[in-house]
């Protein structure tokens, strides 16, 4: 893209979340964060600025994984297995 897309703080936040959540938990967190951020940014349409911070979405993904992650991961794995 020719410019930085993730800041240093985002990478550090993902790294700390991955240390705490483990491999499957961190993958869940990253996928959920991306989907939630894209969904909200897409619903905002042209009213939102072209760049939006990713850190709050990483924090939301971590919180969802900690609160509801195990049932969601088991449900998702039951779909593909």
N, CA, C and O atoms as a Maestro MAE file, in Angstrom:
{
 s_m_m2io_version
 :::
 2.0.0
}

f_m_ct {
 s_m_title
 :::
 protein
 m_atom[324] {
  # First column is atom index #
  i_m_mmod_type
  r_m_x_coord
  r_m_y_coord
  r_m_z_coord
  i_m_residue_number
  s_m_chain_name
  s_m_pdb_residue_name
  s_m_pdb_atom_name
  i_m_atomic_number
  :::
  1 25 0.812 -1.194 0.000 1 A "UNK " " N  " 7
  2 3 0.000 0.000 0.000 1 A "UNK " " CA " 6
  3 2 0.852 1.253 0.000 1 A "UNK " " C  " 6
  4 15 0.351 2.346 -0.265 1 A "UNK " " O  " 8
  5 25 2.116 1.109 0.290 2 A "UNK " " N  " 7
  6 3 3.000 2.249 0.254 2 A "UNK " " CA " 6
  7 2 3.048 3.064 1.528 2 A "UNK " " C  " 6
  8 15 3.725 4.090 1.584 2 A "UNK " " O  " 8
  9 25 2.335 2.617 2.558 3 A "UNK " " N  " 7
  10 3 2.375 3.340 3.830 3 A "UNK " " CA " 6
  11 2 2.191 2.335 4.957 3 A "UNK " " C  " 6
  12 15 1.752 1.208 4.729 3 A "UNK " " O  " 8
  13 25 2.528 2.750 6.176 4 A "UNK " " N  " 7
  14 3 2.355 1.876 7.328 4 A "UNK " " CA " 6
  15 2 0.869 1.685 7.605 4 A "UNK " " C  " 6
  16 15 0.098 2.644 7.594 4 A "UNK " " O  " 8
  17 25 0.474 0.437 7.855 5 A "UNK " " N  " 7
  18 3 -0.930 0.186 8.130 5 A "UNK " " CA " 6
  19 2 -1.161 -0.183 9.593 5 A "UNK " " C  " 6
  20 15 -2.213 0.144 10.144 5 A "UNK " " O  " 8
  21 25 -0.217 -0.846 10.226 6 A "UNK " " N  " 7
  22 3 -0.304 -1.160 11.648 6 A "UNK " " CA " 6
  23 2 0.793 -0.407 12.367 6 A "UNK " " C  " 6
  24 15 1.948 -0.413 11.944 6 A "UNK " " O  " 8
  25 25 0.426 0.237 13.452 7 A "UNK " " N  " 7
  26 3 1.421 0.948 14.231 7 A "UNK " " CA " 6
  27 2 2.142 0.012 15.173 7 A "UNK " " C  " 6
  28 15 1.760 -1.149 15.319 7 A "UNK " " O  " 8
  29 25 3.168 0.505 15.802 8 A "UNK " " N  " 7
  30 3 3.936 -0.295 16.746 8 A "UNK " " CA " 6
  31 2 3.123 -0.703 17.961 8 A "UNK " " C  " 6
  32 15 3.328 -1.783 18.514 8 A "UNK " " O  " 8
  33 25 2.204 0.154 18.377 9 A "UNK " " N  " 7
  34 3 1.358 -0.167 19.513 9 A "UNK " " CA " 6
  35 2 0.408 -1.316 19.221 9 A "UNK " " C  " 6
  36 15 0.151 -2.148 20.091 9 A "UNK " " O  " 8
  37 25 -0.118 -1.369 17.992 10 A "UNK " " N  " 7
  38 3 -1.001 -2.471 17.596 10 A "UNK " " CA " 6
  39 2 -0.268 -3.799 17.650 10 A "UNK " " C  " 6
  40 15 -0.809 -4.794 18.133 10 A "UNK " " O  " 8
  41 25 0.948 -3.815 17.160 11 A "UNK " " N  " 7
  42 3 1.733 -5.051 17.137 11 A "UNK " " CA " 6
  43 2 2.058 -5.504 18.558 11 A "UNK " " C  " 6
  44 15 1.995 -6.694 18.868 11 A "UNK " " O  " 8
  45 25 2.406 -4.550 19.416 12 A "UNK " " N  " 7
  46 3 2.704 -4.898 20.810 12 A "UNK " " CA " 6
  47 2 1.453 -5.406 21.524 12 A "UNK " " C  " 6
  48 15 1.533 -6.348 22.313 12 A "UNK " " O  " 8
  49 25 0.303 -4.795 21.258 13 A "UNK " " N  " 7
  50 3 -0.943 -5.227 21.881 13 A "UNK " " CA " 6
  51 2 -1.323 -6.632 21.425 13 A "UNK " " C  " 6
  52 15 -1.772 -7.437 22.241 13 A "UNK " " O  " 8
  53 25 -1.156 -6.942 20.159 14 A "UNK " " N  " 7
  54 3 -1.424 -8.294 19.658 14 A "UNK " " CA " 6
  55 2 -0.457 -9.291 20.282 14 A "UNK " " C  " 6
  56 15 -0.853 -10.405 20.625 14 A "UNK " " O  " 8
  57 25 0.800 -8.905 20.431 15 A "UNK " " N  " 7
  58 3 1.795 -9.803 21.021 15 A "UNK " " CA " 6
  59 2 1.455 -10.131 22.473 15 A "UNK " " C  " 6
  60 15 1.552 -11.287 22.887 15 A "UNK " " O  " 8
  61 25 1.059 -9.124 23.245 16 A "UNK " " N  " 7
  62 3 0.702 -9.371 24.642 16 A "UNK " " CA " 6
  63 2 -0.565 -10.219 24.729 16 A "UNK " " C  " 6
  64 15 -0.654 -11.118 25.565 16 A "UNK " " O  " 8
  65 25 -1.536 -9.939 23.877 17 A "UNK " " N  " 7
  66 3 -2.764 -10.739 23.864 17 A "UNK " " CA " 6
  67 2 -2.458 -12.180 23.476 17 A "UNK " " C  " 6
  68 15 -3.047 -13.108 24.031 17 A "UNK " " O  " 8
  69 25 -1.540 -12.378 22.525 18 A "UNK " " N  " 7
  70 3 -1.171 -13.732 22.105 18 A "UNK " " CA " 6
  71 2 -0.455 -14.486 23.218 18 A "UNK " " C  " 6
  72 15 -0.661 -15.689 23.378 18 A "UNK " " O  " 8
  73 25 0.377 -13.800 23.985 19 A "UNK " " N  " 7
  74 3 1.034 -14.451 25.119 19 A "UNK " " CA " 6
  75 2 0.021 -14.921 26.152 19 A "UNK " " C  " 6
  76 15 0.189 -15.982 26.753 19 A "UNK " " O  " 8
  77 25 -1.018 -14.141 26.358 20 A "UNK " " N  " 7
  78 3 -2.012 -14.469 27.371 20 A "UNK " " CA " 6
  79 2 -3.035 -15.493 26.866 20 A "UNK " " C  " 6
  80 15 -3.441 -16.383 27.613 20 A "UNK " " O  " 8
  81 25 -3.452 -15.368 25.601 21 A "UNK " " N  " 7
  82 3 -4.536 -16.203 25.078 21 A "UNK " " CA " 6
  83 2 -4.067 -17.513 24.462 21 A "UNK " " C  " 6
  84 15 -4.862 -18.445 24.346 21 A "UNK " " O  " 8
  85 25 -2.831 -17.611 24.073 22 A "UNK " " N  " 7
  86 3 -2.354 -18.812 23.403 22 A "UNK " " CA " 6
  87 2 -2.586 -18.738 21.899 22 A "UNK " " C  " 6
  88 15 -3.052 -17.723 21.382 22 A "UNK " " O  " 8
  89 25 -2.255 -19.824 21.202 23 A "UNK " " N  " 7
  90 3 -2.308 -19.817 19.738 23 A "UNK " " CA " 6
  91 2 -3.731 -19.697 19.212 23 A "UNK " " C  " 6
  92 15 -4.022 -18.794 18.428 23 A "UNK " " O  " 8
  93 25 -4.617 -20.589 19.627 24 A "UNK " " N  " 7
  94 3 -5.996 -20.565 19.120 24 A "UNK " " CA " 6
  95 2 -6.704 -19.293 19.570 24 A "UNK " " C  " 6
  96 15 -7.440 -18.679 18.797 24 A "UNK " " O  " 8
  97 25 -6.483 -18.903 20.811 25 A "UNK " " N  " 7
  98 3 -7.108 -17.686 21.315 25 A "UNK " " CA " 6
  99 2 -6.648 -16.438 20.584 25 A "UNK " " C  " 6
  100 15 -7.448 -15.541 20.318 25 A "UNK " " O  " 8
  101 25 -5.375 -16.375 20.260 26 A "UNK " " N  " 7
  102 3 -4.872 -15.197 19.559 26 A "UNK " " CA " 6
  103 2 -5.383 -15.158 18.120 26 A "UNK " " C  " 6
  104 15 -5.653 -14.080 17.590 26 A "UNK " " O  " 8
  105 25 -5.515 -16.310 17.488 27 A "UNK " " N  " 7
  106 3 -6.087 -16.333 16.137 27 A "UNK " " CA " 6
  107 2 -7.542 -15.891 16.171 27 A "UNK " " C  " 6
  108 15 -7.990 -15.133 15.311 27 A "UNK " " O  " 8
  109 25 -8.279 -16.370 17.173 28 A "UNK " " N  " 7
  110 3 -9.666 -15.932 17.346 28 A "UNK " " CA " 6
  111 2 -9.729 -14.424 17.541 28 A "UNK " " C  " 6
  112 15 -10.562 -13.747 16.938 28 A "UNK " " O  " 8
  113 25 -8.858 -13.909 18.373 29 A "UNK " " N  " 7
  114 3 -8.825 -12.481 18.676 29 A "UNK " " CA " 6
  115 2 -8.543 -11.663 17.412 29 A "UNK " " C  " 6
  116 15 -9.214 -10.660 17.167 29 A "UNK " " O  " 8
  117 25 -7.578 -12.070 16.624 30 A "UNK " " N  " 7
  118 3 -7.216 -11.326 15.420 30 A "UNK " " CA " 6
  119 2 -8.350 -11.363 14.400 30 A "UNK " " C  " 6
  120 15 -8.696 -10.335 13.818 30 A "UNK " " O  " 8
  121 25 -8.931 -12.548 14.180 31 A "UNK " " N  " 7
  122 3 -10.018 -12.665 13.202 31 A "UNK " " CA " 6
  123 2 -11.229 -11.859 13.666 31 A "UNK " " C  " 6
  124 15 -11.824 -11.121 12.880 31 A "UNK " " O  " 8
  125 25 -11.595 -11.997 14.938 32 A "UNK " " N  " 7
  126 3 -12.749 -11.249 15.457 32 A "UNK " " CA " 6
  127 2 -12.500 -9.746 15.373 32 A "UNK " " C  " 6
  128 15 -13.403 -8.995 15.003 32 A "UNK " " O  " 8
  129 25 -11.299 -9.299 15.707 33 A "UNK " " N  " 7
  130 3 -10.970 -7.873 15.655 33 A "UNK " " CA " 6
  131 2 -11.086 -7.336 14.241 33 A "UNK " " C  " 6
  132 15 -11.643 -6.260 14.021 33 A "UNK " " O  " 8
  133 25 -10.566 -8.081 13.290 34 A "UNK " " N  " 7
  134 3 -10.644 -7.649 11.889 34 A "UNK " " CA " 6
  135 2 -12.086 -7.577 11.402 34 A "UNK " " C  " 6
  136 15 -12.484 -6.599 10.770 34 A "UNK " " O  " 8
  137 25 -12.871 -8.618 11.698 35 A "UNK " " N  " 7
  138 3 -14.262 -8.635 11.246 35 A "UNK " " CA " 6
  139 2 -15.088 -7.529 11.905 35 A "UNK " " C  " 6
  140 15 -15.874 -6.862 11.232 35 A "UNK " " O  " 8
  141 25 -14.920 -7.333 13.199 36 A "UNK " " N  " 7
  142 3 -15.671 -6.286 13.897 36 A "UNK " " CA " 6
  143 2 -15.283 -4.897 13.385 36 A "UNK " " C  " 6
  144 15 -16.154 -4.059 13.151 36 A "UNK " " O  " 8
  145 25 -14.004 -4.654 13.214 37 A "UNK " " N  " 7
  146 3 -13.554 -3.359 12.711 37 A "UNK " " CA " 6
  147 2 -14.042 -3.086 11.300 37 A "UNK " " C  " 6
  148 15 -14.486 -1.978 10.997 37 A "UNK " " O  " 8
  149 25 -13.963 -4.097 10.432 38 A "UNK " " N  " 7
  150 3 -14.433 -3.917 9.059 38 A "UNK " " CA " 6
  151 2 -15.942 -3.730 9.007 38 A "UNK " " C  " 6
  152 15 -16.441 -2.930 8.216 38 A "UNK " " O  " 8
  153 25 -16.669 -4.458 9.839 39 A "UNK " " N  " 7
  154 3 -18.120 -4.326 9.859 39 A "UNK " " CA " 6
  155 2 -18.542 -2.926 10.296 39 A "UNK " " C  " 6
  156 15 -19.370 -2.296 9.638 39 A "UNK " " O  " 8
  157 25 -17.988 -2.444 11.380 40 A "UNK " " N  " 7
  158 3 -18.361 -1.109 11.874 40 A "UNK " " CA " 6
  159 2 -17.884 -0.026 10.915 40 A "UNK " " C  " 6
  160 15 -18.606 0.935 10.651 40 A "UNK " " O  " 8
  161 25 -16.687 -0.177 10.400 41 A "UNK " " N  " 7
  162 3 -16.173 0.822 9.464 41 A "UNK " " CA " 6
  163 2 -16.990 0.806 8.171 41 A "UNK " " C  " 6
  164 15 -17.243 1.856 7.579 41 A "UNK " " O  " 8
  165 25 -17.397 -0.382 7.738 42 A "UNK " " N  " 7
  166 3 -18.224 -0.482 6.535 42 A "UNK " " CA " 6
  167 2 -19.607 0.103 6.730 42 A "UNK " " C  " 6
  168 15 -20.153 0.721 5.816 42 A "UNK " " O  " 8
  169 25 -20.186 -0.084 7.917 43 A "UNK " " N  " 7
  170 3 -21.506 0.480 8.194 43 A "UNK " " CA " 6
  171 2 -21.460 1.998 8.314 43 A "UNK " " C  " 6
  172 15 -22.448 2.675 8.030 43 A "UNK " " O  " 8
  173 25 -20.327 2.529 8.730 44 A "UNK " " N  " 7
  174 3 -20.187 3.978 8.847 44 A "UNK " " CA " 6
  175 2 -20.168 4.638 7.474 44 A "UNK " " C  " 6
  176 15 -20.523 5.809 7.337 44 A "UNK " " O  " 8
  177 25 -19.757 3.894 6.473 45 A "UNK " " N  " 7
  178 3 -19.759 4.422 5.109 45 A "UNK " " CA " 6
  179 2 -18.786 5.547 4.895 45 A "UNK " " C  " 6
  180 15 -17.675 5.528 5.424 45 A "UNK " " O  " 8
  181 25 -19.192 6.516 4.132 46 A "UNK " " N  " 7
  182 3 -18.321 7.636 3.790 46 A "UNK " " CA " 6
  183 2 -18.226 8.668 4.905 46 A "UNK " " C  " 6
  184 15 -17.419 9.593 4.822 46 A "UNK " " O  " 8
  185 25 -19.038 8.522 5.946 47 A "UNK " " N  " 7
  186 3 -18.980 9.481 7.053 47 A "UNK " " CA " 6
  187 2 -17.699 9.331 7.859 47 A "UNK " " C  " 6
  188 15 -17.238 10.289 8.480 47 A "UNK " " O  " 8
  189 25 -17.119 8.127 7.853 48 A "UNK " " N  " 7
  190 3 -15.926 7.905 8.678 48 A "UNK " " CA " 6
  191 2 -14.668 8.295 7.918 48 A "UNK " " C  " 6
  192 15 -14.655 8.371 6.690 48 A "UNK " " O  " 8
  193 25 -13.635 8.533 8.666 49 A "UNK " " N  " 7
  194 3 -12.349 8.859 8.059 49 A "UNK " " CA " 6
  195 2 -11.743 7.594 7.453 49 A "UNK " " C  " 6
  196 15 -12.049 6.493 7.911 49 A "UNK " " O  " 8
  197 25 -10.901 7.725 6.448 50 A "UNK " " N  " 7
  198 3 -10.362 6.537 5.774 50 A "UNK " " CA " 6
  199 2 -9.475 5.665 6.666 50 A "UNK " " C  " 6
  200 15 -9.370 4.460 6.436 50 A "UNK " " O  " 8
  201 25 -8.843 6.250 7.668 51 A "UNK " " N  " 7
  202 3 -8.004 5.482 8.589 51 A "UNK " " CA " 6
  203 2 -8.684 5.434 9.948 51 A "UNK " " C  " 6
  204 15 -9.200 6.444 10.427 51 A "UNK " " O  " 8
  205 25 -8.683 4.261 10.566 52 A "UNK " " N  " 7
  206 3 -9.269 4.157 11.890 52 A "UNK " " CA " 6
  207 2 -8.340 3.348 12.768 52 A "UNK " " C  " 6
  208 15 -7.630 2.468 12.279 52 A "UNK " " O  " 8
  209 25 -8.336 3.636 14.068 53 A "UNK " " N  " 7
  210 3 -7.426 2.926 14.972 53 A "UNK " " CA " 6
  211 2 -7.852 1.472 15.136 53 A "UNK " " C  " 6
  212 15 -9.042 1.168 15.229 53 A "UNK " " O  " 8
  213 25 -6.872 0.582 15.171 54 A "UNK " " N  " 7
  214 3 -7.138 -0.844 15.279 54 A "UNK " " CA " 6
  215 2 -7.013 -1.335 16.713 54 A "UNK " " C  " 6
  216 15 -7.502 -2.420 17.028 54 A "UNK " " O  " 8
  217 25 -6.383 -0.582 17.577 55 A "UNK " " N  " 7
  218 3 -6.171 -0.978 18.962 55 A "UNK " " CA " 6
  219 2 -7.455 -1.271 19.724 55 A "UNK " " C  " 6
  220 15 -7.517 -2.281 20.424 55 A "UNK " " O  " 8
  221 25 -8.491 -0.426 19.620 56 A "UNK " " N  " 7
  222 3 -9.733 -0.745 20.320 56 A "UNK " " CA " 6
  223 2 -10.370 -2.041 19.854 56 A "UNK " " C  " 6
  224 15 -11.009 -2.736 20.644 56 A "UNK " " O  " 8
  225 25 -10.206 -2.373 18.590 57 A "UNK " " N  " 7
  226 3 -10.783 -3.619 18.075 57 A "UNK " " CA " 6
  227 2 -10.011 -4.826 18.584 57 A "UNK " " C  " 6
  228 15 -10.593 -5.884 18.822 57 A "UNK " " O  " 8
  229 25 -8.700 -4.671 18.751 58 A "UNK " " N  " 7
  230 3 -7.903 -5.746 19.342 58 A "UNK " " CA " 6
  231 2 -8.325 -5.957 20.793 58 A "UNK " " C  " 6
  232 15 -8.457 -7.093 21.250 58 A "UNK " " O  " 8
  233 25 -8.533 -4.863 21.509 59 A "UNK " " N  " 7
  234 3 -8.987 -4.971 22.898 59 A "UNK " " CA " 6
  235 2 -10.366 -5.616 22.975 59 A "UNK " " C  " 6
  236 15 -10.612 -6.427 23.868 59 A "UNK " " O  " 8
  237 25 -11.269 -5.274 22.063 60 A "UNK " " N  " 7
  238 3 -12.592 -5.896 22.030 60 A "UNK " " CA " 6
  239 2 -12.483 -7.384 21.725 60 A "UNK " " C  " 6
  240 15 -13.152 -8.195 22.366 60 A "UNK " " O  " 8
  241 25 -11.654 -7.753 20.759 61 A "UNK " " N  " 7
  242 3 -11.468 -9.164 20.435 61 A "UNK " " CA " 6
  243 2 -10.903 -9.954 21.602 61 A "UNK " " C  " 6
  244 15 -11.301 -11.097 21.832 61 A "UNK " " O  " 8
  245 25 -9.983 -9.356 22.338 62 A "UNK " " N  " 7
  246 3 -9.427 -10.015 23.522 62 A "UNK " " CA " 6
  247 2 -10.489 -10.190 24.595 62 A "UNK " " C  " 6
  248 15 -10.575 -11.247 25.219 62 A "UNK " " O  " 8
  249 25 -11.296 -9.165 24.810 63 A "UNK " " N  " 7
  250 3 -12.354 -9.250 25.824 63 A "UNK " " CA " 6
  251 2 -13.399 -10.291 25.446 63 A "UNK " " C  " 6
  252 15 -13.852 -11.050 26.303 63 A "UNK " " O  " 8
  253 25 -13.784 -10.337 24.177 64 A "UNK " " N  " 7
  254 3 -14.766 -11.342 23.734 64 A "UNK " " CA " 6
  255 2 -14.195 -12.734 23.883 64 A "UNK " " C  " 6
  256 15 -14.908 -13.652 24.286 64 A "UNK " " O  " 8
  257 25 -12.920 -12.911 23.567 65 A "UNK " " N  " 7
  258 3 -12.296 -14.227 23.716 65 A "UNK " " CA " 6
  259 2 -12.266 -14.636 25.181 65 A "UNK " " C  " 6
  260 15 -12.541 -15.792 25.502 65 A "UNK " " O  " 8
  261 25 -11.941 -13.719 26.065 66 A "UNK " " N  " 7
  262 3 -11.880 -14.052 27.485 66 A "UNK " " CA " 6
  263 2 -13.260 -14.370 28.054 66 A "UNK " " C  " 6
  264 15 -13.381 -15.251 28.905 66 A "UNK " " O  " 8
  265 25 -14.300 -13.672 27.605 67 A "UNK " " N  " 7
  266 3 -15.638 -13.862 28.156 67 A "UNK " " CA " 6
  267 2 -16.411 -14.994 27.483 67 A "UNK " " C  " 6
  268 15 -17.048 -15.802 28.159 67 A "UNK " " O  " 8
  269 25 -16.353 -15.054 26.143 68 A "UNK " " N  " 7
  270 3 -17.187 -15.999 25.395 68 A "UNK " " CA " 6
  271 2 -16.402 -16.863 24.421 68 A "UNK " " C  " 6
  272 15 -16.999 -17.548 23.591 68 A "UNK " " O  " 8
  273 25 -15.103 -16.847 24.504 69 A "UNK " " N  " 7
  274 3 -14.271 -17.470 23.491 69 A "UNK " " CA " 6
  275 2 -14.372 -18.973 23.394 69 A "UNK " " C  " 6
  276 15 -14.482 -19.509 22.291 69 A "UNK " " O  " 8
  277 25 -14.337 -19.668 24.510 70 A "UNK " " N  " 7
  278 3 -14.338 -21.134 24.457 70 A "UNK " " CA " 6
  279 2 -15.585 -21.687 23.775 70 A "UNK " " C  " 6
  280 15 -15.457 -22.528 22.885 70 A "UNK " " O  " 8
  281 25 -16.802 -21.243 24.160 71 A "UNK " " N  " 7
  282 3 -17.974 -21.757 23.438 71 A "UNK " " CA " 6
  283 2 -17.979 -21.385 21.956 71 A "UNK " " C  " 6
  284 15 -18.399 -22.184 21.119 71 A "UNK " " O  " 8
  285 25 -17.518 -20.181 21.630 72 A "UNK " " N  " 7
  286 3 -17.481 -19.775 20.220 72 A "UNK " " CA " 6
  287 2 -16.466 -20.588 19.423 72 A "UNK " " C  " 6
  288 15 -16.740 -20.974 18.287 72 A "UNK " " O  " 8
  289 25 -15.293 -20.851 20.006 73 A "UNK " " N  " 7
  290 3 -14.278 -21.649 19.310 73 A "UNK " " CA " 6
  291 2 -14.767 -23.077 19.126 73 A "UNK " " C  " 6
  292 15 -14.589 -23.655 18.053 73 A "UNK " " O  " 8
  293 25 -15.387 -23.661 20.164 74 A "UNK " " N  " 7
  294 3 -15.922 -25.022 20.040 74 A "UNK " " CA " 6
  295 2 -17.019 -25.086 18.984 74 A "UNK " " C  " 6
  296 15 -17.079 -26.038 18.206 74 A "UNK " " O  " 8
  297 25 -17.885 -24.080 18.953 75 A "UNK " " N  " 7
  298 3 -18.941 -24.037 17.949 75 A "UNK " " CA " 6
  299 2 -18.352 -23.950 16.539 75 A "UNK " " C  " 6
  300 15 -18.791 -24.666 15.638 75 A "UNK " " O  " 8
  301 25 -17.363 -23.080 16.346 76 A "UNK " " N  " 7
  302 3 -16.757 -22.913 15.028 76 A "UNK " " CA " 6
  303 2 -16.023 -24.184 14.599 76 A "UNK " " C  " 6
  304 15 -16.133 -24.603 13.447 76 A "UNK " " O  " 8
  305 25 -15.277 -24.797 15.515 77 A "UNK " " N  " 7
  306 3 -14.566 -26.021 15.162 77 A "UNK " " CA " 6
  307 2 -15.535 -27.153 14.859 77 A "UNK " " C  " 6
  308 15 -15.213 -28.025 14.052 77 A "UNK " " O  " 8
  309 25 -16.712 -27.171 15.477 78 A "UNK " " N  " 7
  310 3 -17.695 -28.215 15.179 78 A "UNK " " CA " 6
  311 2 -18.259 -28.031 13.776 78 A "UNK " " C  " 6
  312 15 -18.716 -28.999 13.169 78 A "UNK " " O  " 8
  313 25 -18.236 -26.823 13.255 79 A "UNK " " N  " 7
  314 3 -18.715 -26.598 11.896 79 A "UNK " " CA " 6
  315 2 -17.773 -27.154 10.843 79 A "UNK " " C  " 6
  316 15 -18.219 -27.639 9.803 79 A "UNK " " O  " 8
  317 25 -16.465 -27.087 11.105 80 A "UNK " " N  " 7
  318 3 -15.503 -27.487 10.075 80 A "UNK " " CA " 6
  319 2 -14.989 -28.915 10.282 80 A "UNK " " C  " 6
  320 15 -14.290 -29.447 9.420 80 A "UNK " " O  " 8
  321 25 -15.323 -29.534 11.402 81 A "UNK " " N  " 7
  322 3 -14.847 -30.897 11.636 81 A "UNK " " CA " 6
  323 2 -15.984 -31.879 11.584 81 A "UNK " " C  " 6
  324 15 -15.772 -33.079 11.759 81 A "UNK " " O  " 8
  :::
 }
 m_bond[323] {
  # First column is bond index #
  i_m_from
  i_m_to
  i_m_order
  :::
  1 1 2 1
  2 2 3 1
  3 3 4 2
  4 3 5 1
  5 5 6 1
  6 6 7 1
  7 7 8 2
  8 7 9 1
  9 9 10 1
  10 10 11 1
  11 11 12 2
  12 11 13 1
  13 13 14 1
  14 14 15 1
  15 15 16 2
  16 15 17 1
  17 17 18 1
  18 18 19 1
  19 19 20 2
  20 19 21 1
  21 21 22 1
  22 22 23 1
  23 23 24 2
  24 23 25 1
  25 25 26 1
  26 26 27 1
  27 27 28 2
  28 27 29 1
  29 29 30 1
  30 30 31 1
  31 31 32 2
  32 31 33 1
  33 33 34 1
  34 34 35 1
  35 35 36 2
  36 35 37 1
  37 37 38 1
  38 38 39 1
  39 39 40 2
  40 39 41 1
  41 41 42 1
  42 42 43 1
  43 43 44 2
  44 43 45 1
  45 45 46 1
  46 46 47 1
  47 47 48 2
  48 47 49 1
  49 49 50 1
  50 50 51 1
  51 51 52 2
  52 51 53 1
  53 53 54 1
  54 54 55 1
  55 55 56 2
  56 55 57 1
  57 57 58 1
  58 58 59 1
  59 59 60 2
  60 59 61 1
  61 61 62 1
  62 62 63 1
  63 63 64 2
  64 63 65 1
  65 65 66 1
  66 66 67 1
  67 67 68 2
  68 67 69 1
  69 69 70 1
  70 70 71 1
  71 71 72 2
  72 71 73 1
  73 73 74 1
  74 74 75 1
  75 75 76 2
  76 75 77 1
  77 77 78 1
  78 78 79 1
  79 79 80 2
  80 79 81 1
  81 81 82 1
  82 82 83 1
  83 83 84 2
  84 83 85 1
  85 85 86 1
  86 86 87 1
  87 87 88 2
  88 87 89 1
  89 89 90 1
  90 90 91 1
  91 91 92 2
  92 91 93 1
  93 93 94 1
  94 94 95 1
  95 95 96 2
  96 95 97 1
  97 97 98 1
  98 98 99 1
  99 99 100 2
  100 99 101 1
  101 101 102 1
  102 102 103 1
  103 103 104 2
  104 103 105 1
  105 105 106 1
  106 106 107 1
  107 107 108 2
  108 107 109 1
  109 109 110 1
  110 110 111 1
  111 111 112 2
  112 111 113 1
  113 113 114 1
  114 114 115 1
  115 115 116 2
  116 115 117 1
  117 117 118 1
  118 118 119 1
  119 119 120 2
  120 119 121 1
  121 121 122 1
  122 122 123 1
  123 123 124 2
  124 123 125 1
  125 125 126 1
  126 126 127 1
  127 127 128 2
  128 127 129 1
  129 129 130 1
  130 130 131 1
  131 131 132 2
  132 131 133 1
  133 133 134 1
  134 134 135 1
  135 135 136 2
  136 135 137 1
  137 137 138 1
  138 138 139 1
  139 139 140 2
  140 139 141 1
  141 141 142 1
  142 142 143 1
  143 143 144 2
  144 143 145 1
  145 145 146 1
  146 146 147 1
  147 147 148 2
  148 147 149 1
  149 149 150 1
  150 150 151 1
  151 151 152 2
  152 151 153 1
  153 153 154 1
  154 154 155 1
  155 155 156 2
  156 155 157 1
  157 157 158 1
  158 158 159 1
  159 159 160 2
  160 159 161 1
  161 161 162 1
  162 162 163 1
  163 163 164 2
  164 163 165 1
  165 165 166 1
  166 166 167 1
  167 167 168 2
  168 167 169 1
  169 169 170 1
  170 170 171 1
  171 171 172 2
  172 171 173 1
  173 173 174 1
  174 174 175 1
  175 175 176 2
  176 175 177 1
  177 177 178 1
  178 178 179 1
  179 179 180 2
  180 179 181 1
  181 181 182 1
  182 182 183 1
  183 183 184 2
  184 183 185 1
  185 185 186 1
  186 186 187 1
  187 187 188 2
  188 187 189 1
  189 189 190 1
  190 190 191 1
  191 191 192 2
  192 191 193 1
  193 193 194 1
  194 194 195 1
  195 195 196 2
  196 195 197 1
  197 197 198 1
  198 198 199 1
  199 199 200 2
  200 199 201 1
  201 201 202 1
  202 202 203 1
  203 203 204 2
  204 203 205 1
  205 205 206 1
  206 206 207 1
  207 207 208 2
  208 207 209 1
  209 209 210 1
  210 210 211 1
  211 211 212 2
  212 211 213 1
  213 213 214 1
  214 214 215 1
  215 215 216 2
  216 215 217 1
  217 217 218 1
  218 218 219 1
  219 219 220 2
  220 219 221 1
  221 221 222 1
  222 222 223 1
  223 223 224 2
  224 223 225 1
  225 225 226 1
  226 226 227 1
  227 227 228 2
  228 227 229 1
  229 229 230 1
  230 230 231 1
  231 231 232 2
  232 231 233 1
  233 233 234 1
  234 234 235 1
  235 235 236 2
  236 235 237 1
  237 237 238 1
  238 238 239 1
  239 239 240 2
  240 239 241 1
  241 241 242 1
  242 242 243 1
  243 243 244 2
  244 243 245 1
  245 245 246 1
  246 246 247 1
  247 247 248 2
  248 247 249 1
  249 249 250 1
  250 250 251 1
  251 251 252 2
  252 251 253 1
  253 253 254 1
  254 254 255 1
  255 255 256 2
  256 255 257 1
  257 257 258 1
  258 258 259 1
  259 259 260 2
  260 259 261 1
  261 261 262 1
  262 262 263 1
  263 263 264 2
  264 263 265 1
  265 265 266 1
  266 266 267 1
  267 267 268 2
  268 267 269 1
  269 269 270 1
  270 270 271 1
  271 271 272 2
  272 271 273 1
  273 273 274 1
  274 274 275 1
  275 275 276 2
  276 275 277 1
  277 277 278 1
  278 278 279 1
  279 279 280 2
  280 279 281 1
  281 281 282 1
  282 282 283 1
  283 283 284 2
  284 283 285 1
  285 285 286 1
  286 286 287 1
  287 287 288 2
  288 287 289 1
  289 289 290 1
  290 290 291 1
  291 291 292 2
  292 291 293 1
  293 293 294 1
  294 294 295 1
  295 295 296 2
  296 295 297 1
  297 297 298 1
  298 298 299 1
  299 299 300 2
  300 299 301 1
  301 301 302 1
  302 302 303 1
  303 303 304 2
  304 303 305 1
  305 305 306 1
  306 306 307 1
  307 307 308 2
  308 307 309 1
  309 309 310 1
  310 310 311 1
  311 311 312 2
  312 311 313 1
  313 313 314 1
  314 314 315 1
  315 315 316 2
  316 315 317 1
  317 317 318 1
  318 318 319 1
  319 319 320 2
  320 319 321 1
  321 321 322 1
  322 322 323 1
  323 323 324 2
  :::
 }
}
